[in-house]
């Protein structure tokens, strides 16, 4: 069994760590959007597009397209892939930032994950984690209640599986997702 699983959630919920633990547990691959080739230039790109939310959304969409094709190729070779953020985040954050372009029209052209898991965390716990790691300007957006709710509504609408991880250790979160995937397979959980 193999599959392509997207892990979604607000900044500070522990997505990156969970993705790493899942990749280790399934002997698979941890990936993210944007991918490693763009990670170092991401801030420069976002700074250039500072006044153009559509341009930012299209940058992330390009990353989703590229990383998604790589993930699907690996899954088709029988490998597991766990993606830290994917298309659901791109759409959710674009909408919360006021992008009105029909990005959803690209759904049919983009690789879809076999399973999209949304991690939810009590807001005070999430904010504590953000402060502990040093919140970025993008993290700060999610502190505004209207913005945060818009993102969460969009993520929930696109998730196949929602897990409230409040009070759980990261290893417990990974174990929970691990057991659901092992028991049901990525295509049957939805």
C-alpha positions, 0 to 999 in steps of 0.5 A, a space after each residue: 500500500 502507498 499513497 499521497 497524504 496532505 497534512 493541513 492546519 494553521 501555523 503552529 499546530 505541528 504539521 512539519 513535525 507530524 509529516 516527518 514522523 509519518 514519513 519515518 513511520 511509513 518509510 516514505 517521503 516528507 515533502 512540502 510546498 513550496 519545495 526545497 528548491 524554492 524554500 530559500 527564495 520564498 521570502 524574496 518572491 513574497 517580498 516582490 509580490 508584497 502588494 499583489 495577493 494574486 501573484 502570491 497565490 499563483 506562486 504557491 499554486 505553481 509550487 503545488 503543481 510541481 510538488 504534487 506531480 513529484 508526490 504522485 510519481 512517488 506514490 505510483 512507484 509504491 512509495 508513501 508521500 506526506 506533504 506539509 501543506 498543499 492545495 487546500 492551504 493555497 486556496 484557503 489563505 488566498 481567499 482569506 487574503 481577499 483573492 477573488 480570482 477563480 483559483 478553484 478552476 485549476 482543481 482539474 489540472 492539479 494532482 489531488 492527494 489521496 487523503 487530506 488531513 486537517 489538524 485542529 488545535 486549541 487557539 491558546 495552545 497554538 498561540 503558545 507554540 507560535 510564540 515559543 518558535 518565534 512567529 513570522 509575519 505570515 503566522 501573525 495573520 492567523 492571530 486575527 480572528 476573522 482571517 483565522 476563521 476564513 482559513 479554517 472554514 476553507 480547510 475544513 471544507 477540503 479535508 477528508 479527515 479532521 483531527 483535534 490534536 489539543 493536548 496531544 503530544 506530537 508523537 501521539 498525533 502522528 500515531 493517531 494519523 498513522 493508525 487511521 491510514 494503516 487501518 483504512 488506507 488513504 483512499 477509503 478514509 474519505 
